[in-house]
Amino acid sequence: MKRPTTAIGLLLLLTATLSVSQEATRATTAADPYGSVLGRLESLTTLPLTEWRFHADTSHPEDASLDDSGWESIKVEGKWPIGARVLRRWIEVPERVNGYAIRGSRLKLDLFLTSPGRVLITEFANGAMVFHGNDDQQQPILLTENAQPGQKFLIAVRADAEEKETEIYRSRLIVESPAARPDPGFIREEILAARPLIDAYEDGKDKRQAQLDEAVKAIDLSMLDRDEQTAFDESLRKAQAKLMALDPWMKTFTIRAVGNSHIDMAWLWPWTETVEVVRNTFRSVLDLMREYPDFKFTMSSARTYEWMEEKYPEMFQEIQQRIKEGRWEVIGGMWVEPDLNMPAGESLTRQILVGKRYFQMKFGVDVKIGWNPDSFGYNWQLPQIYKKSGIDYFVTQKLLWAHEFTTFPYKLFWWQAPDGSRLLTYFPHDYAGGIDAGALAQDLSIWAPSIYGPQLSDSPEMMHLYGVGDHGGGPTRTMLDNAGRWMSPNAVFPKLQFSTARAFFDDLDKKLPDMKVPTWNDELYFQYHRGVFTTQADTKQRIRRTEETLLNAEKLSSLAFLYGHPYAQEEMNRAWKRLLFDHFHDIMPGSGIAVNYLDAKRNLEDVRRVGNEIVDGSLREIAARVNTQQPGVPVIVFNSLSWPRKEVIEVETQLAAPAREISVLDSTGKPAESQLLSFDQDTHRARFLLLSDTPALGDNT
């Protein structure tokens, strides 16, 4: 095995890698006239780290005296099985990268590990811990603000994975030029952002393309080959000046960046872990709000806030203050983000009732925007349920995943229910994006003409959701810093704003009269996830039975209340909240790990027990008020449904004396159709069939 890579070894490795990159770039130049320029600019600011030393877990991997000469090597895209592993390598800062002097630059380590399971990662640079967190929280690590040739860094990484395979997905150094010099990487991203937008609009395209061509031609890469750094920097300044001619047109587009964090209540982890995930995410958001005064955050799911209210009241008060300031937006209006196919209609209504009531009571906010970006399809009744619950807009995006089957045709549309209720619906590109200039511009170039038309008349706007999601995390400092760069007046880029979803829809409302918004008359069926209607059938059955129990409990309690029986308000509220939790879109569909269904079983059985106790107490009160003065043993049949029912039921009752046959009379004294099944002479217990004709929400005695 070789010893840790020396400066010469690192430079040779980088040179070889960059040469391959240049060959690939030359091969594509014929198809892309900007290919060679863009490829070379990228090579000046991104240094691949293709190989690491690799070992089983060991103590203090950050110790410089540790001898790793006997360790094996692992390359990018290399994988290992379960358990903890250690990665190490030395990095020595070269004087130039592909001819570009990097003295005084900022250097960042962009190491990204990935796994189907969770990975706990600890990173060290020259003995100091610079990162500790899970794989969802990874972001580039700053190594130095002022790189100097010959400067050395010992990087050590400890990765502790679950019982899943782990992979080095990305490994590189990122170079950001000093403030006094133009940044080739930044100019490259400006070019990448301008290209798709120019291509998207025919009107004025030739003029704008010529302006971009002039800017690209001004970049004199030959100066790097002659070691004339100052002349190359000057060519970048000229290119930037020429790009500025495009800036007024680019600023006619607006990107509203909405910070959020999708948090699954239970998926590849139990709900108990989610409480910690919510706490860490909310704490991170609140801390970042102190550092970035324009940063705004959007969050749904009333249950997440109640956890904080119960367990971290001081943090909850901070959130209340940020909501008052307009920097923290509560959204969605539901208790959790549920499955939107299988819960009963009343349950979906309760999601909104319970969620909106909580937000109104705790924050004084009446939520108007439905928010469920990750559910596995959306039933056709949802616009009606939302509109009648005071919600006017809906945000989701899951159907954009289903390209292998059917490409959904719209990004903004009126979603119309069978009764004619219409809900203005918007699909962002994703719910856990970053702030990447090229990707944002590409998305804008596809959807702006689709929404606003091929002529650039209105000022097109796009809502972009950014922030680490699923296992929480939210916006990162890297995302906010990137956003700050593209908000700079010197950036040739669409107008980028930190925003809320409500601000996006408020602006959109003003433009709707002049827009041709299509209408979708159907469910939003998600073809990509199969099995969600059948998997974990026991949980689905328990949810349905518990829904029926709680509805019966409410109906009977309301009737019993008319007779003075106490209404179990607190018990009902708690029971509904617990049932609504198990409607979550990774619990009810059956897409989570096994422990979640054990938790759901315990929860639903307990909720059903509470509901049955309320039902029994209410029925006893109602039964006590029924006139049963006729001779014989009274039998009360109650119909809890909202329509009359005539059907055969089986009854078991105990008579006062032995009998060979029985007669059954209805409440008017007339004979009712019945059939004796059995009679126990010892206990006087009779079993018989009865044809019962019972009115809606009524009884028959």
N, C-alpha and C positions, 0 to 999 in steps of 0.2 A: 504494500500500500504506500501511496505517496504521502508525504508530510503535508501540513496545511499549505494551501496555495500561496505562493509568494507573489509579490507585486508583478514580477515578470510573467509568472504563470497566469495571473489574472488577466493581464493585458493581452497575452497570447490568446487566452480563451475568448475574451471579448472581441478581439480582432477577427478571429475565425468565425464567430457567430455573426458579426456584423457583415462580414464578406458574404456569407450565405444569404443574409437578408438583402444585400445589394444585388446579388445575382437574381434573386427572386423578383426584386423590384424591376430590374432591367427586362425581365421576361414579360412583365405586365405593362411596360411603358407603351407598347403599341396600342393596347386597349385603353389605357388611361394616360393621357398626356401629362398629367400631374404626378404620375406614379413615382418617378425617380426622385423628384423634389420632396414629395411627402415622405417617402421612405427614408431619404437621407436625413431630413429634419427629425424624424422619429428616432433615428439611430443616435442623434446627438444628445438626447435627453432620457433615453431608456437603455440601461445596461443590463442585459440578461445575466442572471446568476444560475447557470444551468446545472450545477452539481454541488452537493453538500456531503459532508461526512455524516455517517449514520450509525446509530448504536442503540442497543437496548437501554432501558432507563438506567441512569447513573446519577449519583449525588453531585451537586455543584458543577454542572456542565459549563458554567460561566467562568470557572477558574482557568486562568491563562496557563497555569502550569500543568494542566491536565494533558496527558499524552494521548492524542487521538490518532497516532500514526498507524495503529493496527485496525482502525475502524474501516468498515466497507463504505462505498460511495453509493449515493442515490441521486438520480436526476429528476428534473422537473417532469411531472406526470408519473413519477415513481410512486408505488403504493406499498403499504404494509398492513398486516392484519391487526387484530385487536391489541390493546394495551398501550403502555407509555413507551415513547421513543424519544431519542435526543438527536437533534441536528446541530452541526457546528460548521463554521467556516470563517476564515480570515478574509477581510476585504481591505485592500490597500488602494487609496485614491490615486488614480493616474493623473498625469498632467493634462492629457488631452483624451478625448473620446472621439474617435473617427475624425480627428483633425480639429475638434472644438475644445478650446481651453475651458476648464471647469473650475479654475481657482475662484474662490469666493462664492461659489454656488451653494444652494441648499441641497442636501442629499437626504433622500428618504428610502427606507427599505420597504418594499412592497412584497411581502411574503404572505401567500394565501393558501391555507390548508383546507381541504374539504372532505366531508364524510357524510354518508346517509344518517349517521347517528350524531351524538354530541361529541365535541372535542374541546377539552380544556387546554389552553395554550398559555405558556409563559415564555416571554422573549427577553433576552439579555443583550446589552451592547456594552462591551468593555467592562463587564462585571456588574453593571447596573441593570436592574429590572426595568424594562421600558414598556412592557405590556403584560397584563394578566387578565384573561377572560376567555369566553367561549368563541367558537368559530364564527358565530353571527356578528361578533363585535370587532372583527379584524379590520384594520385600516392601516395605511402606510405609516411607518414609524420614522420620525425625524431623527437622523443620526447627527447632523451638524448643520448649523446655519451658515458656516463659512468654511467650505471644504478647502483643504490645502494638499497639494501633491505630496505623496508619501505618508499621509495620515492613515493610520491603521485602525480597524475595528474588528474585534472578535465578537461574532454573533453566535449566540447559543439559544437553542429553542427546545423546550420540553413540551411534547404533545401527548396528552393522556386521552385516549379515545375509548368509546364504548365498544361493544361487541360488533363493530362494523369496520370495514376496510377504510383506511385513510390515505389521502393522496396529496402530494405537493401540486397544487393547481397552477400557481403562479409564483415566480421568484425573480425579482429584478430590483435594480436601483433606479430611482427616479431623480433626475437632475433638474433643478429649477434655477435659472440664471439669476445673478445678482440684480437688484433693482435698477442699477445704473446701466444695465445692458439689455438689449431686446432679447426676449425669450423665444428661441426657435420652436419650442413645443407649443407655446401659446399661439404663435402665428399659424402653425400647422393646424391647430384646432379651429381657428377662425376660418381658414380655407375650407376645412371639412364641413363646417357649419353652413357656410355660404352656398356650397355647391348644390345640395338637394333643394334648397329653397329657390334658387335661381331656376333650376330645372322644372320646378313645379308650376311656374306661371309663364305662359307664352308672351303675354303683353310686356314689352320692354326687356325680354330675355336677352336679345342680342347685345343690347347696350350693357347690361349688367354682366354678361359673360365676358365681354371685352374688358371691363374694369377689373374683373377677377384675373383674367389672363395677364394683364399688365402687372398686377401685383405679384403674381407667381414668377413672371419673367424677371422681375427686379431682384429676386433672390439669387445671389452669385455664389454658388457652391464651389466654384473653382478657387475662390479665395482661401477656402479651407485647405485645399490640396497644396496651396503655396505657403501655408502657415501664416497667412495674412489675416489674423483674427479681427483687427480693427476694421479692415475693409469689408469683411463678411458681416460684421455687426452693422456697418453703415448700410449695406444692401438690405438687411432686415428692416432697418428704419425706413428706407425708401419703400419697401414692400408694404409696411404698415401704413405709411402715408397714403399709398394708392388704395389700400383696402378701405380706408376711411371714406372714400367716395361712395362705397356701398352702405355705409352705416345708416344714413337716414331711411333708406328703404328697408333695411333689416329691422329697424326700430318700429316699423309699422306693425310688426308681429309682437304679441305679448305672451310670455310664458308665466303663468301663475304657479309658483312652486309652493306646494302645500306639504309641510312637514307632518308626518304621521308615523305611527308604528302599529302594524297589524299584529295583534297578540291573540294567538289561539288559546282558548280557555283550557283545553286539554287536547293533546294530539300525540306527539311522540314523548310526552311527559304527562304526569298527573296534574290535576288542578292545584294541588298543594304547592307544586313548583311554580305554577303560574303566578301565585301571589307574590313570590320573590321576583319573578320576571317583571311584573307590573311595577313593583316598588323600584327596582333598579332603573327601569325605563323612565319612569316619571321623575326620579331623582336626577337622571342625566339631563332630561329636558329642562327641568327647572334650573340646573346649574348653567346650561348653555344659554338660557335666556338672560342670565346676568352678564355673560360675555358678549352676546350678539343682540343688541337692542332692537333690531328689526325682525328677529326670528320669531315666527309664529308656529303653533302646533295644533293639530286637529286630532281628536280622539273620540271614539265611540264607546259603547258597552258600559252601561251604568254600573254593572257589577264590579268592574275594575275600580271605579271611584268609591263604591261602598267598602271594598276591602281596605282602601287607604283611609277612609273615614274611621273604620273600626280599629285598625292596627297602627296607623301612622297619622294621628290627628294633626300634628304640626305640618306635615307635608300637605295634608288635605287643605289646610288653611292657606298655604302658599298657592295651591291650585285655584282655590276660590278667588284669590286676589288677582291672579293672572287672567282668569276668566272675566273679571270686572274690567280689567285693562284692555280686553279685546285681543290678547295675545295667545290665549288658549281657547280653542273652539271645541265645544261639545257638540256631538253630531250623532246621527244614526237614530236616536230616539228609542232604542230597544234595550232590553235588559242585557242581552248578549247578541252577538251576530249569529242568528240561528240558521239551521237548514230552512230553506224557503220552499220546499216541495212537500214535505210529509207532515209537519205539525198541523193540527186542526185549525180551521179558520179562526175560531175563538182564541186559540193559543197565540196565533200571530197578532191578533188584536191586543191580547194581553201583553205581549212583548212590548208593544208600543205604549199601551196604557201605563204599565209599570215603569218602563224606561223614561217616558216623557214626564211622568209625575215626579220621579226622583230628580231629574234635571231641573224641573221647575221649582221644587221645594228647596234643593240644596244650592242652586246657582241662579235662580230667577230667569232661566232660559227656556223658551218654547222652541224646541227643535223642529226645523222645517225641512231637513235634508235626510232622506233615508240613505243608509251607508252599509253595504254588505258586499265588499269586493271579492270574497273568497268562498261564498256558498256555491253548491254544486247544481245550479239551475234555479229558476225563479218561476213560480206558478202564475197563471194568467190572472188570478184574482188579486194579485198584489197591488196593482195600481188603485183598485177600488178600496182595498183595506188601508193603504197609505193615505189616499186623498180624504177619506172619511175620518181619518185620525189626525188630520191637520198637517200632513206632510206633502210638500209640493214638488220635491225633486228626489231623484234616486241616483246613487253612484255605485257602480259595480264594474267589473272588467273581466270576469272569469271566462266569458264566451270568446274572448280574443285568443284563448289557449287552443281552441279546437280546430286549428287550420288543417289538420290531416283529414278532417271529415267535411266540415262546412265552414266557410268564412262568413262570419256575421257581417252584414253589409253596412252597418251604421256605427257611428261614434256618438252622435247626438241625435235623439229621436223622441217623439211622443210615444210612450208605451200606453196602449189603450186596453182597458179591461172589457169583458163582455158587456158590462152595463154602460159603457161609454166613458167611464172615468179615465182621465188622461194624466200621466205623470211624466214630466220632463226628465229624461234619463240620459246620463253621460257616462261613457266608458273612458277612463284614463288608460294609458298604455299598460300600467302595472300599478301595484300598490306598494312596492318596495324598491323603487328605483333609486338611482344615485343622481348626482349632478354631473352629467357627461355632456359636453357641448355638442359633439357630433351626433350622439343618440337623440338628444332633445331636438335638434334641428331636423333630423331624419323623420322623427315622429310628427313634428309640426308640418313638414313638407307633404306628408301623406294625408293627414287629416284636415288641415286647414282648408284646402280646396274642396274636400268632401263636405265639410260643414258649411262653409261660407260661399262656395261657388268658385269657378275658375277665374273670375275677375276680382282683382284685389280692390274691392270697394270699401267694405267695412274694415275695421282693424281686427284681424283674426286673433283670437285668444285661445290658449290651450291650458288646461289644468294638468299639472304634473305632480304625482304623489311620490315623495322621496322619503327615505328612512328605512332602516333595517327592520324587518318584520318577521312574522310567524312566532319566533321565540323572543320577540321584543327587541329592544335596542334603540329604535327611533333614529332621528337624524344624528349624524356624527360630525365631529369638528372638521373632518376632511370635506364632507359635503358642504358645510356652511362656508368654509374657506373657498372652495371651488365656486360656490355661488357668488361670493364676494368678488372674485376675479372677473366673473362674467357680468356683474352689475356695474363694473367700472365704466366711466364714460369713454375710456380709451379702447374698450372692447368692441369689435365689430361683431355684433351679436344681437338677436332679438331682445326686446325689453324684458328683463328677468326681474320678477318681484317675489319677495316672500309674501304669502297670501293665505287667506282662508278659503274654504270651499264656498262659504256664503258670499264673499266678495266676488268670486268668479260668477256665480249664478245671478247676483244683482246686476253685474255688467251685461251678462247675457240676456237678461230680461229686457233690457233697453233695446237690444238689437233684434229680438225675436220678430217684431212686426215686419221687418224687411228681409227675413230669412225664410227659406223654404225647408222647413223641418219635416222630415218624413214621419210616418206613423207606422208602428208595429202592432198588429192585431194578432197576438199569439203569446204563448208562454215563451220564456227564454230558456230553452232546453239545452243543457250542457252535455254534449256528446262524449266528452273526453273521459270523464270519470264514470266507469261502469260498476255495478254491484252495490251502489249506495242505497238502492231501494230494498235490498234483501239481506245484506251483511249485518251480523249481530241482531238477528230477528227477535231474540228475547228482549233486548233493550227496546226495540221499536214497539213490541207488544206491551211492555210495561208502561211506556210513555203513553200509549193510547188509552190503556185502562186507567192510568192515573189522571189523564185529562178528563175522562168521563166521571171519575169519582169526584174530582174537584168541582166540576160543573154541577153535578147532582148536589154536592154539599152546599154550594151557593144558592141554588134554587130552593132547596128545602129549608135552609137557614133563613132565607128571606121570608118564606111563608110562616115559619115558626116564630119569627120576629114579630109578625102581626099579632101573635097571641101573647107577646111579652117575653118570649124566650130570648136570652142574650145572644147577640150575633157575634161569632168568634172572629172579629175583624183581624186582630193581630195574627192569630193562627192561620187564617186564610191567606194573609199577605205573605207570611213566611213560606207557606206551602207553595203558593204560586211562584214565588221567586226561585225556589229550589227546583220545581218542575221546569220552569223556563230555562234554567241553566243547562239542563240535559237536552234541550233542543239545539244546543250548540252544533255548528256545522261539521265538527269532527267527532261528535259523540253520537248523535242520533243516526247519521249515515253509516257509522261503523268503521271509520277510517283511521282510528287511533290505536294505541297499544292496549293490551289486555286489561291492565289495571284500571283503565278508565271505565270499563264496563262492570267491573266489580264495584267500583265507587258508585256508578249509576244505579246498580241494583240495590245497594244499601239505601241510597238516597231516595229512590222512587218507592221502595217498600215502606220507608218511614213516612213519606208524604202521603202515600195511599192509606196508611194506618191513621194518620191525622184526619184525612178526609172522611174515612169510614166512621170515625168517632163522632165527627160533626154530623154526618148523615144519620147515625143512630140516635143521637140526642135530639135532632130536629124531628125525626119521625116519631119518636116517643111523645114529643110535645103535640105534634099534629094529631096523632092517634088518640091522645087523651081528649081532644076536642071533637072527635067524630061521634055522632049519635049511634050507639050500638044497643038500643033498648029492646030490639027484637029478641025473641027467645033463640037459644042456640049459642054456638061459639062464633064470635065475630072474626072475620078475616078481612084485612084491608089491603087492597092492591093499589099501588100508587104509580102513576105514569109521569116520569120526570121529563119526557120529551115534549116538544112544542107542537105536536100533532096527535090526533086521537089514535088509539091503538086497539085493534080487535084481534086477539090471538089467543092460542091455547097456552096456558101456563100450568106448571105442576105445583101443587100446594101440599104442605104437610101441617096438620094441626092436631091438637089433643082434645078429645071429647071428655065429658064428665062421666060417661058410663059406657059399658060395652054396647056394640051395635053390629047388625049384620049388613045394614046399608045406611046411606046418608042422603039427605036432600040439601041442595044449596039454593039459597034465595038471594036475589040482588037487593040493592038498597031500597027498592020500591016494594019489596015483598014478593016479587014475581020469581018463579023458578028460573035458575040459570043452568045452562047446559053444562053437565059435569059427568065424570066417569070415575068411579072408585077403583083405585089400583090395589090397595092393600089396607088391612086393618089389623093392628096388634091388640089382641084381646087382653093381654097383660097390662099394657101401658095405655090402652085406649087411643093410640096414635093412628090417625087416618092419613093416607096418601091418596090424592085424587087429582084428576085433570079438570081444568076449569076454562071455559071459553069466556074470557074477560073482555068487556067492551068499556074502555076507560078513556075519558076525555083528556085533552092536552093539559099537562100540568095539573092533573086532578086525581081524584081517588074514586074507587068503586068498592063499596062495602057489602 
